[in-house]
């Protein structure tokens, strides 16, 4: 049963020069989380435009990721309509709403993302977790 969905920023941090973020991202990816085709597409775009990877290398990474995730969720009309509902209800951007809709459609209970509100519960069944935040022994969140 799926449990964890990853936003694009988790995948991108697996290439990071920040050792803490890279380690955390690789740790999450090693658990074969759920992804959507949107995550792969956004990853390819960032790798090409911001990180300067060649297309052959991008294709290799994207194909590897697609094989290593537990579920690769396609974006379809139902996902798009669910994303509209999520955007209306929670105020997320269109693309974040697509990520959330895909995560909910696959039955995930955790969405790892640096860009969304830490600890926010969506539809009473999924929580957003920023894996790059630290907690002190008393439970306070530190960045």
N, C-alpha and C positions, 0 to 999 in steps of 0.2 A: 504494500500500500504506500503510495507516495506521501511524503511528509514535508519535504523542503523544496522550495522553488527559488531560483536565483535570478536576480536582476542583472542587467548587463554590467553594471559597475563591479560586481563580484568577479566576473570573468576577466575584465580588464585589469583589475588589481593583481591577477595572477602573473602579469607582466611587470608589475611595479618595481621601482627601485627602493621603495619603502619596504624594508624587510618584514616589519610587523604585518602590514597589510597584505603583502604577497604571501606570507606564511598562512595567514588566516584564510585568504581566498583559496589557496591550494588545498588547505584542510577541508574546506567546504566542498570544493569540486571533487575531491577524492571520495566523497560519500555518494557520488553519482546522483546529484539532485535532479529535479525536473527543470526543464527549460522550454522555452517556446522558440519557434522559428524567428520571431521578432528579436529575441536575445541574440541569436546567432547573426542575424542581419545587422543589428546595431554594433555588435562586436566587430564584424567585418568592416563596417564603415569607419569605426574608430581606429582599427588597426591600419587601415589604408590612409586615411586623411590626417590623423593626429600622430600615429606612431611610425608611419613611413614603411610599413611592411609591403613586400612585393605580393602580387596576387597569388602566386604559387604557394607561398608560405601561408597566406591567409586561408586559402582553400584547404591546406593540410590541417591547420588548427581547427577550422570550422568542422571539417569532416571528423576529426578526432573527438571534438566536443559532442557532436551529434551521436557518436557511437558510445561515448562514456556516460551520457546522462541516462537516468533511469527511464524517462519519458521525454519525447520531443513533441511538444504540443503545437499543432498547426493553428494559424490564425484564420478563422472563418467568419461568416456573417453573424453567427451566434456570439462569438467572442467579441466582435465589434459592437453589437447591440448591448451585450452585457457591460462592455466598457463605457458606453454612453450612460447607462444606469449608475455605474460606479462614480463616474465623473460628476453626475448630478448630485448624487447622495453625499459624496465625500469631498468634492472639489479638487480631485487630482487632475493633472494634465491628461491629455488624450493618451499619450504613449505610456504613462504610468498606469492609467486605467486599463489599457490593454494587457499590461503585465499582470496586474491584479486579477483581471477577468480570467486570463489563462491559468493562473495559479489556482483560483477557485474552481474552475472547470475540471482541473485534474485532481481535486480533492486535497490539495496541500494545506497543511496547518501552519506552516511557517513560510514567510517570504523574506529572504535575506536581501537587504538593500541599504545602501548608505544614503540614498537620496530621499527616502520617505521617513515619516515620523516614527521614531523608535517607540516600540510598544503599542502602537495603534492596532486595535482589533478591527478586522473587517468582516462584516456580515456575521458576527458572533462565532466565527469558526476559523479564522486565520489571523495570526499576529505578525506584524512587521518587526524584524530584528535587524539592527545595525550591528554587524559582527565586529566592527572596528572600535566600538566604544568599550571602555574598561569599566569595571565596577570595583569600588573599594570594599573592604570587608564588611562595612555597614550597609552595603547595597546601593549607595549613591552612584549615579552614572557620571563618569569622568570622560572627557574627550582627549 
